[in-house]
């Protein structure tokens, strides 16, 4: 399974020390160079600890940086009211026929879906990890409790609780 990852999920996974989940869940995790710059290079310059965690996954070759020049964006993508990283993530997902693009921003998710690109977010990574037996329920409980406490991870608390509760119901593991 091939995924393209945007900055939001990369940084959220890095902040709670779970970036390593991408490798066992997805065969290939691709990151546009603009997203790498935003999440790693700019993060390291600001002294963000999650940037170090993310950079380690690149060094381990669990994440691959793909250069996508600005002039390679289709006019359809260029015209979107999204940030550069989101545009590049969606374009790369289209270019490589990715199974998923990982986006947390609601507008970016909406635009990707409109363009026919399958979308998941950070919470979807945890759902996949649970369904593939990479994480068990006690680990899910710890992660979701941590997500609810973090003010620097921009996810709706109600959405976190809803996904967490859905995972606790026995039928969701069958998926």
C-alpha positions as CSV (number, residue, x, y, z in Angstrom):
1,X,0.0,0.0,0.0
2,X,1.3,3.4,-1.0
3,X,0.6,6.6,0.9
4,X,1.6,10.3,0.5
5,X,1.9,12.1,3.8
6,X,1.3,15.9,4.4
7,X,2.9,17.9,7.3
8,X,-0.1,17.8,9.6
9,X,-0.1,14.0,10.1
10,X,3.7,13.9,10.0
11,X,4.0,16.4,12.8
12,X,1.1,15.0,14.9
13,X,2.6,11.5,14.7
14,X,6.0,12.9,15.6
15,X,4.7,14.9,18.5
16,X,3.3,11.8,20.2
17,X,6.2,9.5,19.2
18,X,4.2,7.4,16.8
19,X,5.7,8.3,13.4
20,X,7.2,4.8,13.3
21,X,3.7,3.4,12.7
22,X,3.8,4.5,9.0
23,X,6.4,1.9,8.1
24,X,4.7,-1.3,9.2
25,X,1.2,-0.2,8.1
26,X,2.0,1.1,4.6
27,X,4.6,-0.4,2.3
28,X,5.6,3.0,0.9
29,X,5.3,6.4,2.6
30,X,6.1,9.3,0.2
31,X,6.6,12.9,1.3
32,X,6.8,15.8,-1.1
33,X,10.0,17.9,-0.7
34,X,7.9,20.9,0.3
35,X,6.4,18.9,3.2
36,X,9.8,17.7,4.2
37,X,11.0,21.3,4.3
38,X,8.1,22.4,6.4
39,X,8.0,19.5,8.8
40,X,11.7,18.7,9.2
41,X,14.0,21.5,8.0
42,X,11.8,24.4,9.3
43,X,11.0,22.4,12.4
44,X,14.7,21.7,13.2
45,X,15.4,25.5,12.7
46,X,12.7,26.2,15.3
47,X,14.0,23.5,17.7
48,X,10.9,21.4,17.4
49,X,11.5,17.9,19.0
50,X,9.0,16.3,16.5
51,X,11.3,17.4,13.6
52,X,14.1,15.2,15.0
53,X,11.7,12.2,15.4
54,X,10.5,12.7,11.8
55,X,14.0,13.1,10.4
56,X,15.0,9.8,12.0
57,X,12.3,8.0,10.0
58,X,13.8,9.6,6.8
59,X,17.3,8.4,7.8
60,X,15.9,4.9,8.4
61,X,14.4,5.1,4.9
62,X,10.9,4.5,6.2
63,X,9.8,7.7,4.6
64,X,10.9,8.8,1.1
65,X,11.2,12.5,0.0
66,X,10.0,13.1,-3.5
67,X,10.9,16.3,-5.3
68,X,7.9,17.8,-7.0
69,X,8.8,21.1,-8.8
70,X,6.3,23.9,-8.5
71,X,5.8,23.9,-12.3
72,X,4.8,20.3,-12.2
73,X,1.5,21.1,-10.4
74,X,-1.5,20.9,-12.6
75,X,-3.5,24.1,-13.1
76,X,-6.4,22.3,-11.2
77,X,-4.1,21.8,-8.2
78,X,-2.4,25.2,-8.4
79,X,-5.8,27.0,-8.3
80,X,-6.8,25.3,-5.0
81,X,-6.9,27.6,-1.9
82,X,-4.5,25.3,0.1
83,X,-1.0,25.7,1.3
84,X,1.9,24.5,-0.8
85,X,2.5,21.3,1.2
86,X,-1.2,20.2,0.8
87,X,-1.2,21.0,-2.9
88,X,2.0,19.0,-3.4
89,X,0.8,16.1,-1.4
90,X,-2.4,15.9,-3.4
91,X,-0.5,16.2,-6.7
92,X,2.0,13.6,-5.7
93,X,-0.8,11.2,-4.7
94,X,-2.4,11.7,-8.1
95,X,1.0,11.3,-9.9
96,X,1.9,8.0,-8.2
97,X,-1.7,6.6,-7.9
98,X,-1.4,6.5,-4.1
99,X,-3.8,4.3,-2.2
100,X,-4.2,7.2,0.3
101,X,-3.1,10.8,0.9
102,X,-2.8,11.6,4.6
103,X,-4.2,15.0,5.3
104,X,-5.6,16.5,8.5
105,X,-6.8,19.9,7.2
106,X,-10.6,19.7,6.4
107,X,-10.4,21.9,3.4
108,X,-7.5,19.9,1.9
109,X,-9.4,16.7,2.6
110,X,-12.5,18.0,0.9
111,X,-10.5,19.1,-2.2
112,X,-8.6,15.8,-2.4
113,X,-11.9,13.8,-2.2
114,X,-13.4,16.1,-4.9
115,X,-10.4,15.2,-7.1
116,X,-11.0,11.5,-6.5
117,X,-8.0,11.1,-4.2
118,X,-8.6,8.7,-1.3
119,X,-8.0,10.5,2.0
120,X,-7.1,9.5,5.6
121,X,-5.8,11.5,8.4
122,X,-3.7,11.0,11.6
123,X,-6.6,9.2,13.3
124,X,-6.9,6.9,10.3
125,X,-3.3,5.8,10.8
126,X,-4.2,4.7,14.3
127,X,-7.3,2.9,13.1
128,X,-5.2,1.1,10.4
129,X,-2.6,0.2,13.0
130,X,-5.2,-1.3,15.3
131,X,-7.0,-3.2,12.5
132,X,-3.6,-4.6,11.4
133,X,-2.7,-5.6,14.9
134,X,0.2,-3.2,15.0
135,X,-1.4,-1.6,18.0
136,X,-3.6,-3.2,20.7
137,X,-6.4,-1.5,22.6
138,X,-4.3,-0.5,25.7
139,X,-1.9,1.2,23.3
140,X,-4.8,2.9,21.5
141,X,-6.1,4.1,24.9
142,X,-2.7,5.7,25.7
143,X,-2.4,7.3,22.3
144,X,-5.9,8.7,22.2
145,X,-5.7,10.0,25.8
146,X,-2.4,11.7,24.8
147,X,-4.0,13.3,21.7
148,X,-6.8,14.7,23.9
149,X,-4.3,16.4,26.2
150,X,-2.1,17.9,23.5
151,X,-2.8,21.5,22.7
152,X,-0.2,21.5,19.8
153,X,-2.0,18.9,17.8
154,X,-4.9,20.5,15.9
155,X,-7.6,17.9,15.9
156,X,-11.2,18.3,17.1
157,X,-11.4,16.7,20.5
158,X,-14.9,15.4,19.7
159,X,-13.6,13.7,16.6
160,X,-10.8,12.1,18.6
161,X,-13.4,10.8,21.1
162,X,-15.7,9.6,18.4
163,X,-13.0,7.6,16.6
164,X,-11.7,6.2,19.9
165,X,-15.2,5.1,21.0
166,X,-15.7,3.4,17.6
167,X,-12.5,1.5,18.0
168,X,-13.7,0.2,21.4
169,X,-16.7,-1.4,19.8
170,X,-15.9,-5.1,18.9
171,X,-17.2,-5.0,15.4
172,X,-14.7,-2.3,14.1
173,X,-11.7,-4.7,14.4
174,X,-13.3,-7.1,11.9
175,X,-13.2,-4.4,9.1
